[in-house]
Amino acid sequence: MPAGVTWGQYISFSVAAMTSMLAGSQVVHLYYRPLQDLNKYIDKELKNFPDHLQHKIREELKEEGVLK
């Protein structure tokens, strides 16, 4: 094993690291709610495109389920 650690230490560290990463990402999504205002940002960015492209992109995003 790398750095002379045993398999048990290596596996326990890996499990602890994975658990903390998953818990951290869940906390970020529950506390900061990054996807809550996604539609607002999409609308803001679509205003930079010509009207015919805006319509086409909106339809594609609705088909994919990104926009409601």
N, CA, C and O atoms as a GROMACS GRO file, in nm:
protein
  272
    1MET      N    1   0.083  -0.118   0.000
    1MET     CA    2   0.000   0.000   0.000
    1MET      C    3   0.088   0.125   0.000
    1MET      O    4   0.204   0.121   0.041
    2PRO      N    5   0.032   0.235  -0.046
    2PRO     CA    6   0.111   0.358  -0.049
    2PRO      C    7   0.143   0.407   0.092
    2PRO      O    8   0.061   0.397   0.183
    3ALA      N    9   0.261   0.459   0.108
    3ALA     CA   10   0.308   0.520   0.233
    3ALA      C   11   0.312   0.422   0.349
    3ALA      O   12   0.316   0.464   0.465
    4GLY      N   13   0.311   0.294   0.322
    4GLY     CA   14   0.326   0.194   0.426
    4GLY      C   15   0.208   0.179   0.520
    4GLY      O   16   0.226   0.131   0.632
    5VAL      N   17   0.089   0.217   0.479
    5VAL     CA   18  -0.029   0.198   0.564
    5VAL      C   19  -0.093   0.063   0.535
    5VAL      O   20  -0.074   0.007   0.427
    6THR      N   21  -0.168   0.013   0.631
    6THR     CA   22  -0.234  -0.116   0.611
    6THR      C   23  -0.360  -0.099   0.529
    6THR      O   24  -0.410   0.012   0.510
    7TRP      N   25  -0.412  -0.213   0.482
    7TRP     CA   26  -0.537  -0.209   0.404
    7TRP      C   27  -0.651  -0.153   0.488
    7TRP      O   28  -0.734  -0.078   0.436
    8GLY      N   29  -0.658  -0.186   0.613
    8GLY     CA   30  -0.765  -0.137   0.700
    8GLY      C   31  -0.762   0.014   0.715
    8GLY      O   32  -0.866   0.079   0.707
    9GLN      N   33  -0.642   0.071   0.736
    9GLN     CA   34  -0.630   0.216   0.746
    9GLN      C   35  -0.667   0.283   0.615
    9GLN      O   36  -0.734   0.386   0.614
   10TYR      N   37  -0.622   0.225   0.505
   10TYR     CA   38  -0.650   0.281   0.373
   10TYR      C   39  -0.799   0.282   0.344
   10TYR      O   40  -0.853   0.381   0.296
   11ILE      N   41  -0.865   0.171   0.371
   11ILE     CA   42  -1.010   0.161   0.344
   11ILE      C   43  -1.089   0.252   0.438
   11ILE      O   44  -1.184   0.317   0.394
   12SER      N   45  -1.051   0.257   0.566
   12SER     CA   46  -1.125   0.342   0.659
   12SER      C   47  -1.108   0.490   0.622
   12SER      O   48  -1.204   0.568   0.632
   13PHE      N   49  -0.988   0.530   0.580
   13PHE     CA   50  -0.969   0.668   0.535
   13PHE      C   51  -1.053   0.696   0.412
   13PHE      O   52  -1.114   0.803   0.402
   14SER      N   53  -1.056   0.602   0.317
   14SER     CA   54  -1.133   0.622   0.194
   14SER      C   55  -1.282   0.636   0.223
   14SER      O   56  -1.349   0.720   0.164
   15VAL      N   57  -1.332   0.554   0.312
   15VAL     CA   58  -1.474   0.560   0.349
   15VAL      C   59  -1.505   0.693   0.419
   15VAL      O   60  -1.607   0.756   0.392
   16ALA      N   61  -1.418   0.734   0.509
   16ALA     CA   62  -1.438   0.860   0.581
   16ALA      C   63  -1.434   0.979   0.483
   16ALA      O   64  -1.514   1.072   0.495
   17ALA      N   65  -1.341   0.976   0.388
   17ALA     CA   66  -1.331   1.084   0.290
   17ALA      C   67  -1.455   1.090   0.203
   17ALA      O   68  -1.508   1.198   0.178
   18MET      N   69  -1.503   0.975   0.155
   18MET     CA   70  -1.622   0.971   0.070
   18MET      C   71  -1.745   1.019   0.147
   18MET      O   72  -1.826   1.093   0.093
   19THR      N   73  -1.758   0.976   0.272
   19THR     CA   74  -1.873   1.016   0.353
   19THR      C   75  -1.873   1.168   0.376
   19THR      O   76  -1.978   1.232   0.368
   20SER      N   77  -1.756   1.224   0.405
   20SER     CA   78  -1.752   1.368   0.429
   20SER      C   79  -1.779   1.446   0.301
   20SER      O   80  -1.840   1.553   0.307
   21MET      N   81  -1.736   1.396   0.186
   21MET     CA   82  -1.766   1.464   0.059
   21MET      C   83  -1.915   1.462   0.030
   21MET      O   84  -1.972   1.564  -0.009
   22LEU      N   85  -1.978   1.347   0.048
   22LEU     CA   86  -2.122   1.336   0.023
   22LEU      C   87  -2.202   1.423   0.120
   22LEU      O   88  -2.297   1.491   0.080
   23ALA      N   89  -2.165   1.420   0.247
   23ALA     CA   90  -2.235   1.502   0.346
   23ALA      C   91  -2.216   1.650   0.317
   23ALA      O   92  -2.310   1.729   0.330
   24GLY      N   93  -2.096   1.689   0.278
   24GLY     CA   94  -2.069   1.829   0.247
   24GLY      C   95  -2.150   1.878   0.129
   24GLY      O   96  -2.204   1.989   0.133
   25SER      N   97  -2.159   1.798   0.025
   25SER     CA   98  -2.237   1.841  -0.091
   25SER      C   99  -2.386   1.850  -0.057
   25SER      O  100  -2.456   1.937  -0.108
   26GLN      N  101  -2.434   1.760   0.028
   26GLN     CA  102  -2.574   1.765   0.068
   26GLN      C  103  -2.603   1.890   0.150
   26GLN      O  104  -2.706   1.954   0.133
   27VAL      N  105  -2.511   1.925   0.239
   27VAL     CA  106  -2.528   2.045   0.321
   27VAL      C  107  -2.532   2.170   0.233
   27VAL      O  108  -2.613   2.259   0.255
   28VAL      N  109  -2.444   2.176   0.132
   28VAL     CA  110  -2.442   2.291   0.042
   28VAL      C  111  -2.576   2.305  -0.030
   28VAL      O  112  -2.630   2.415  -0.040
   29HIS      N  113  -2.632   2.194  -0.078
   29HIS     CA  114  -2.758   2.201  -0.150
   29HIS      C  115  -2.875   2.233  -0.059
   29HIS      O  116  -2.971   2.297  -0.102
   30LEU      N  117  -2.870   2.191   0.066
   30LEU     CA  118  -2.979   2.223   0.158
   30LEU      C  119  -2.968   2.365   0.212
   30LEU      O  120  -3.070   2.431   0.234
   31TYR      N  121  -2.847   2.413   0.233
   31TYR     CA  122  -2.829   2.545   0.293
   31TYR      C  123  -2.830   2.657   0.190
   31TYR      O  124  -2.902   2.756   0.206
   32TYR      N  125  -2.752   2.643   0.084
   32TYR     CA  126  -2.741   2.750  -0.015
   32TYR      C  127  -2.844   2.741  -0.127
   32TYR      O  128  -2.872   2.841  -0.193
   33ARG      N  129  -2.901   2.625  -0.150
   33ARG     CA  130  -3.002   2.601  -0.254
   33ARG      C  131  -2.959   2.659  -0.390
   33ARG      O  132  -3.022   2.750  -0.441
   34PRO      N  133  -2.851   2.605  -0.448
   34PRO     CA  134  -2.795   2.663  -0.570
   34PRO      C  135  -2.884   2.650  -0.693
   34PRO      O  136  -2.869   2.730  -0.786
   35LEU      N  137  -2.973   2.555  -0.697
   35LEU     CA  138  -3.055   2.535  -0.817
   35LEU      C  139  -3.193   2.600  -0.805
   35LEU      O  140  -3.274   2.589  -0.897
   36GLN      N  141  -3.220   2.666  -0.694
   36GLN     CA  142  -3.352   2.723  -0.673
   36GLN      C  143  -3.384   2.834  -0.772
   36GLN      O  144  -3.498   2.846  -0.817
   37ASP      N  145  -3.287   2.915  -0.808
   37ASP     CA  146  -3.312   3.026  -0.898
   37ASP      C  147  -3.247   3.006  -1.035
   37ASP      O  148  -3.205   3.102  -1.100
   38LEU      N  149  -3.238   2.882  -1.078
   38LEU     CA  150  -3.176   2.850  -1.206
   38LEU      C  151  -3.253   2.912  -1.323
   38LEU      O  152  -3.192   2.962  -1.417
   39ASN      N  153  -3.385   2.910  -1.317
   39ASN     CA  154  -3.466   2.966  -1.427
   39ASN      C  155  -3.439   3.116  -1.446
   39ASN      O  156  -3.439   3.165  -1.559
   40LYS      N  157  -3.418   3.187  -1.336
   40LYS     CA  158  -3.389   3.331  -1.344
   40LYS      C  159  -3.258   3.355  -1.419
   40LYS      O  160  -3.250   3.444  -1.503
   41TYR      N  161  -3.157   3.276  -1.389
   41TYR     CA  162  -3.027   3.292  -1.456
   41TYR      C  163  -3.034   3.252  -1.602
   41TYR      O  164  -2.968   3.313  -1.687
   42ILE      N  165  -3.111   3.148  -1.633
   42ILE     CA  166  -3.127   3.106  -1.773
   42ILE      C  167  -3.195   3.217  -1.852
   42ILE      O  168  -3.152   3.250  -1.962
   43ASP      N  169  -3.302   3.275  -1.796
   43ASP     CA  170  -3.370   3.385  -1.865
   43ASP      C  171  -3.277   3.504  -1.888
   43ASP      O  172  -3.279   3.565  -1.994
   44LYS      N  173  -3.197   3.536  -1.788
   44LYS     CA  174  -3.103   3.648  -1.799
   44LYS      C  175  -3.002   3.623  -1.911
   44LYS      O  176  -2.973   3.714  -1.988
   45GLU      N  177  -2.950   3.502  -1.922
   45GLU     CA  178  -2.851   3.471  -2.025
   45GLU      C  179  -2.915   3.461  -2.164
   45GLU      O  180  -2.851   3.495  -2.264
   46LEU      N  181  -3.039   3.414  -2.171
   46LEU     CA  182  -3.105   3.402  -2.301
   46LEU      C  183  -3.134   3.538  -2.363
   46LEU      O  184  -3.147   3.548  -2.485
   47LYS      N  185  -3.145   3.642  -2.282
   47LYS     CA  186  -3.171   3.776  -2.336
   47LYS      C  187  -3.057   3.827  -2.422
   47LYS      O  188  -3.074   3.922  -2.498
   48ASN      N  189  -2.940   3.765  -2.412
   48ASN     CA  190  -2.824   3.804  -2.492
   48ASN      C  191  -2.830   3.748  -2.634
   48ASN      O  192  -2.752   3.789  -2.720
   49PHE      N  193  -2.921   3.654  -2.659
   49PHE     CA  194  -2.933   3.591  -2.790
   49PHE      C  195  -3.044   3.657  -2.872
   49PHE      O  196  -3.133   3.721  -2.816
   50PRO      N  197  -3.039   3.643  -3.005
   50PRO     CA  198  -3.150   3.692  -3.088
   50PRO      C  199  -3.279   3.616  -3.056
   50PRO      O  200  -3.276   3.506  -3.002
   51ASP      N  201  -3.392   3.678  -3.092
   51ASP     CA  202  -3.522   3.620  -3.057
   51ASP      C  203  -3.543   3.480  -3.111
   51ASP      O  204  -3.594   3.394  -3.039
   52HIS      N  205  -3.504   3.454  -3.236
   52HIS     CA  206  -3.529   3.321  -3.292
   52HIS      C  207  -3.447   3.214  -3.220
   52HIS      O  208  -3.492   3.101  -3.208
   53LEU      N  209  -3.326   3.249  -3.174
   53LEU     CA  210  -3.246   3.153  -3.099
   53LEU      C  211  -3.300   3.134  -2.957
   53LEU      O  212  -3.297   3.024  -2.903
   54GLN      N  213  -3.350   3.242  -2.898
   54GLN     CA  214  -3.408   3.231  -2.765
   54GLN      C  215  -3.522   3.129  -2.765
   54GLN      O  216  -3.531   3.044  -2.677
   55HIS      N  217  -3.610   3.140  -2.866
   55HIS     CA  218  -3.724   3.050  -2.874
   55HIS      C  219  -3.678   2.905  -2.891
   55HIS      O  220  -3.731   2.815  -2.826
   56LYS      N  221  -3.581   2.884  -2.979
   56LYS     CA  222  -3.532   2.748  -3.005
   56LYS      C  223  -3.467   2.689  -2.880
   56LYS      O  224  -3.490   2.572  -2.847
   57ILE      N  225  -3.386   2.767  -2.810
   57ILE     CA  226  -3.318   2.717  -2.689
   57ILE      C  227  -3.419   2.689  -2.579
   57ILE      O  228  -3.407   2.589  -2.508
   58ARG      N  229  -3.519   2.778  -2.564
   58ARG     CA  230  -3.622   2.755  -2.462
   58ARG      C  231  -3.698   2.625  -2.488
   58ARG      O  232  -3.725   2.549  -2.395
   59GLU      N  233  -3.732   2.600  -2.614
   59GLU     CA  234  -3.803   2.475  -2.647
   59GLU      C  235  -3.718   2.353  -2.616
   59GLU      O  236  -3.768   2.254  -2.564
   60GLU      N  237  -3.589   2.360  -2.649
   60GLU     CA  238  -3.500   2.247  -2.620
   60GLU      C  239  -3.487   2.224  -2.470
   60GLU      O  240  -3.486   2.110  -2.425
   61LEU      N  241  -3.476   2.332  -2.393
   61LEU     CA  242  -3.464   2.318  -2.249
   61LEU      C  243  -3.594   2.265  -2.187
   61LEU      O  244  -3.589   2.190  -2.089
   62LYS      N  245  -3.709   2.302  -2.242
   62LYS     CA  246  -3.835   2.248  -2.192
   62LYS      C  247  -3.847   2.100  -2.224
   62LYS      O  248  -3.897   2.024  -2.142
   63GLU      N  249  -3.802   2.058  -2.342
   63GLU     CA  250  -3.805   1.915  -2.376
   63GLU      C  251  -3.714   1.833  -2.285
   63GLU      O  252  -3.747   1.720  -2.250
   64GLU      N  253  -3.601   1.891  -2.247
   64GLU     CA  254  -3.509   1.821  -2.160
   64GLU      C  255  -3.552   1.825  -2.013
   64GLU      O  256  -3.495   1.753  -1.931
   65GLY      N  257  -3.650   1.908  -1.980
   65GLY     CA  258  -3.699   1.917  -1.844
   65GLY      C  259  -3.625   2.018  -1.757
   65GLY      O  260  -3.644   2.021  -1.635
   66VAL      N  261  -3.540   2.100  -1.818
   66VAL     CA  262  -3.464   2.200  -1.741
   66VAL      C  263  -3.556   2.317  -1.706
   66VAL      O  264  -3.556   2.364  -1.592
   67LEU      N  265  -3.632   2.364  -1.803
   67LEU     CA  266  -3.728   2.473  -1.780
   67LEU      C  267  -3.867   2.416  -1.765
   67LEU      O  268  -3.900   2.311  -1.820
   68LYS      N  269  -3.948   2.488  -1.689
   68LYS     CA  270  -4.087   2.442  -1.668
   68LYS      C  271  -4.182   2.519  -1.752
   68LYS      O  272  -4.302   2.495  -1.748
   0.00000   0.00000   0.00000
